[in-house]
């Protein structure tokens, strides 16, 4: 809510230790790239360890590394992606092993056979249905060929080739189970949550930007850091889209959607429009950070004034995103009014920013200088946030 918003007066500290502390604070406090990175490390470690124990200590496999490798490889942001990746990987490995087994037993373990296995495996890997796992066909075929030439006896060869597929199945199964049970990526998914994670990422970014701009602390390290953070939102956008899709699908099968307060819930089409606008806003924020990263400032009074006014504008954006990151359908009428008031305030600050830039005689039409580009980015940001306001107003009135 707006009354919980806290203005940041000082720029964030710089240096490796400060950056590390800020990274951990974001990972602990809010949904974002940092938290998803931490969860990926945690879940991958758990899945790999369990797969290794089963493969080595329980099955006494000849090549136990296949199980943890498979478990980590299929770990994805969403359950759907994990299942799809696991299926593709299993098909790719099975195809690679089957190619080697067929040619190996027919032609023997010689150089020509290896070349034929390579060509056929690479060709199969080009099938679009395997997606990014297509390269695993050749990888599995190579490991299978190595096993085939080192294991004596036809029965042992078949057993160890089958063991490779078994280990992959075990690893993928463990990876999917861990992904679904250890802080599952689809936990409390809803249309609101999809909006929360994107608006939270945008809020954290602009809240770091405006104090530094206001104080003129725009060193290259800081600007590069903003740019990197803005460009790391791809996974969040995919997860938000998955959250909205899950909410839509669950509404059809959930009988509670026809009872009580669920009956008057705003249409998911409205949430989808808000989410789409937030996605475009994040892309605009990334474009803004790129413009700032390439800006060669000369520390002139005009530059300082522009940065100060831009900081005021981004501060208003921060307040808007703070409302969006706490969006609640039970308070949607009140929050939509708050949001639209803040959007109007942001419009005023953007107009003041543009007016002062024009009064200062800045070369806004010079494509080689960033002034005009920064004003265009501000206008585009406001277009998207105004769209969010309009969409929410429309759906709360239904």
N, C-alpha and C positions, 0 to 999 in steps of 0.2 A: 504494500500500500504506500501512498505518497507520504503519509506522515511517518513512515519508517525509513524513508530515504535519508541518507546521510551524505552531505556534501564532502568531497575530498578537497582539502585546501593545499596539501603538499604533494608534489610528484612522488611516485614510487621510487624507492632507493635502487641504486644500480650496483653492479658487481655480482660475481658468481654466487656468493653466499646469500645476498638479498634476493637474487633471482630464484635460487633454490627454495628459499623460504616462501616466496610468493607463489611458486609452482605448487608447493605442498598445501598452502592455504586454499588455492583454487581447487585442487584435487579433493580436499577434505570438505570444503564449504559449498561448492556448487557443481552442478552437472556441466561438463565441458570436456575439451580435448584431454586435459590433464587427468581428470578422474577416469575417463575411458582408457587412457594409457595405463594407469595404475591397475585398473581392473583386468585389463588384458594380460599384464605381467603376472598378476596373482592367479588368474584362472589357467593361464598357460602352464605355469609352474605346477599347480595342483594336478592338472590333467597329465602332464608329461611324467611327473613322479609316479602317479598311480599306474600309468601305462607301463613304465619301466619295471616296476615291481612285479606286475602280473607277467610281463613277457620274460623277465630274467629269472625271478625267484619261483614263479608258479609253473610256467610252461617250459622253463629252461631252454628257451629258443636259441638257435644258432646266431641269429641276427636280431637281438631284442630292440635295437635302436629304431627299427621300423615302427614300433608301437608309439613311443613318445613323439617321434617325428610326425606321424600322422595326426596325433592328438593336437599338437600345436598348429599344424598346417591348416586345419579346418576351423580353428577358433576365429569367430567373426563377431561383428558388432551385434547382429541380430540373429535370432534363432533360425529364421528362414534362410538367411545367408549361410549359417553353419550347416544346416541340413542339405542345402543345395551343393555347397562346397564338398561336403562329405560324400554325397552320392557321386558327384563328378570324379572325385579323387579315387573312390573305390572302383569305378568303371575304368578309369585310366590305368590304375595299377593292375587290375585283372586283365585288361587288354594287353598290357606290356608283358606280363608273365605268360599269358597264353601264347603270344607271338613267339617268345623265346622257347617255350616248351615245345610247340609244334615244330619249329624249324630245328631246334636242337636235337630232338629225337629222330627227325627225318634225315637231317644232313650231318649231324655230328658237331662237336665243339671246335670247329676250325675257323680260320680267318674269314673265309667266304660266308660262312653262316652268320658270323658277327655282323658283317656288312649288310647282309640281307635283313637281319633282325633290326639293325639301325634304320635302314630305309623304310621298312614296313612300319616300325613303331613311330617314326617321325611323321609318316603319312597319316597314320591313324590319329596322331596328336593334333593334326590340322582340322579335325572335325569340329565345327563351331559349337556343337552340343557340349563339348568338354570345357569350353570357356578357358579360364586361366589355368586349369589343371591339365591342359593338353600336353604340356611338356613333361608331365609325370609319366606318360606312356613310355617314352624313351628311357627315362630315369629308372623306372621299374624293370624294363627289359634289360638294361645294363647290369643292375644288381642281380637279376635272375640269371643272366648269363654267367656272371662271376660265380654265383652259387653252383650253377650247373657244372662248370668245368672243374670245381674244386671238391665236389662231393662224389665219392665213388659209389657205384651201384645204381642201377636204374630206379629201384624202389626208393632208395634214399634221396635220389634227385627229385622224384615226384613229391616225396614227403616234404622236403625243404622248400620246394617251389610253392606247394600248398600252404606251408607255414608262413610264407611272406604275405599271402593274401589274408590269412587268419590274423596276423599281427596288424595288418592295416585295418581290418574290420574291428579289432579290439581297440586300436588307437582312436579310430573315428567314433566308435561308440562311446568311449570314455570322454572324448572331447565334446561330443554333443550333450552328454549327460551333465558334465561339469558346466558347460555353457548355459544349460537350462536351470541348474539348481544352485550354483554358486553365484550369488548376485545376478540373477538372470537378466539379460538385456531387454526382456519384454516385461519387466516388473512394473506394476501399477501403470501400465501403458494406457493413455487416454488422449483424447484430442487436446485437452488442456496441457497435459504433460509435454506433448510435442511442441506446443508453443512455449512452454516454460524453458526447455533446454536451449532453444534458439535465442529467445529474448535474454536469457541469462548470459549466454556467451557474448552477445552484443553489448549488454550492460557492463559486464566486466571489462570489455575492451575499451569502450568509450570512457568509462570511469577512470581508467588508467591514463587515457590520452589527455583529457581536458585540463587536469592540474599541471601537467608538464608543459602544455602549450601556453597556459596562462602565465607561467613563470619563465617562459622562454627557454626551458631546458629541453632542447630538441637535438641532442647529439645523435650521431649516426647509429650508435649502438641501440639507443632507445627506439629510434624509428624503425630500425631493422627488426627489432623484437616485436613491435606492433604488427609489422607486415607478416612476420612468420606466424604469429598467433591468428591473424585474420585468415591466413591461407590454410589453417589446420582445422577448419570447420566442416570439411567435406563429410566426415563420418557422422558428425552431429546432424547434419542436414538429412543424411540417409536414415539415421535412426529416428528423427522426427517424422519423416515421411512414413516409415514403418509403423510408428506409433499411431499416426492418424489412420492408416490403413487397417490396423488391428482394431482400433476403436469402431470404425465403420462396420467391419465384419462382425464384431461381437454384438453390435446393436441388433442385428437381425436374429440372433439366436438367444439373446438374453431376455427372459420374460419380464425382468424388472424394468426394461425400457418402456413397458406399457403401463407401469404402475407408478403411482406417487409422483414425485418431482421429476422423475425421468421422462414423464410424458410431455413436459413442457421444455425439455432441453432444446437449446438452439440447434438448428440443423448443422450436421457435420459439414455441409457445403460452406457454411459460414466459417467454421474453424479452418477448413481447407483454404479458403481465400486469405484468412489471416496468416496462416502458415506460409502460403506462397509469397505473400508480401514480405514476411520476415526473411524468407530465403533471399529474396531480391535485395532486401536491406543489408543483409550480411555481405552479399556480393558487392554492393555499393561501398560498404565499410572497407572491404578488402581493397577496392579500387582507390579509396581515399588514402589508405595506408601506403599503397604503392606510390601515389603522387607525393606524399610527404617524404617517403624514403628517397626519392630522386631529387628532392628540392635542395638546391645549393643556396642556402641562406647567406645574406650579407650582414645580418644583425642591424639593419637599418630601422629607423623609427617606424616606417610604414610596415615592415615585416612584423615588428613586435605588436603593433596595433592590430594587424590582421589576425595574428595568432591569438591575441587576447580575445578579440571578438569571436573567433572561431571556437575558442574554449567555452565561451558563454553559450554558444549554440550547441556544442556537444554536451554541455552540462544539462541542457534541456532534453536532449536525446536520452541521456542517462536516466532522467526521471521518468520519461515515457516507458523505457524498457523495464524499469523497476516495477511499474504497474503490470506490464505484460508478463513478467516472470512470476507474478503472484496471482495471475488470472484465475478466478474461481466462478463457476457457473452460478453458485448461490449468491454471489455479489456482483453479477455481471452488469446489472443496471447501474449501480453506483460506480463501478470501475469504468464503465464506458463513458460516463459523464466526466470522471476525473481525467481519463485519457484524452478526451477531446479538448478539455481545458488546457491540458499540458501541450497538446499539439498546437493549439492556437498560440500559446506562449512561445513555442519553438518557431512558429512561423514569424512571429514578431522579431525574434532574435536573428533569424535568417535575413529578414528584410533589413534590419539594422546593419548586419554584417555586409550585405551587398551595398547598401547606401553609403556606408563609410568607405568601402573600398573604391567606389566610384568617386566620392568626394576627394579622396586622397590622390586621385589621378593615376591609380595603378594601371599598368598595361594589361587589362583584362583580355584583350583580343590577341595578345602575342602567344602563339602556340608553344614557343620555346620557354615560356615562364609559367609557373604553376598557379598564378593568381586566378585566372579565369577558370581553370580546371577545378580548383578547390571550390569555387562558388557553384559550379555545375554539379559537383558531387553533393554539396549541401542541398541544392534544389531537388536532386533525385532522391536523397534520403527523405526529405520532407514529403515528396510525392508518395512514397511507399508507406510512410507512417500515417499520412492523411488517409490513404486507402484502408489501412487497418482500422482507423477510427470510424470511417464511413461504414465498413462492413459490420463492425460490432454494433453500431447504432441501428443499422438496418435489421439485424437479427434479434436484438433485444426488444424491438418494437413489434415483432411478429407475435 
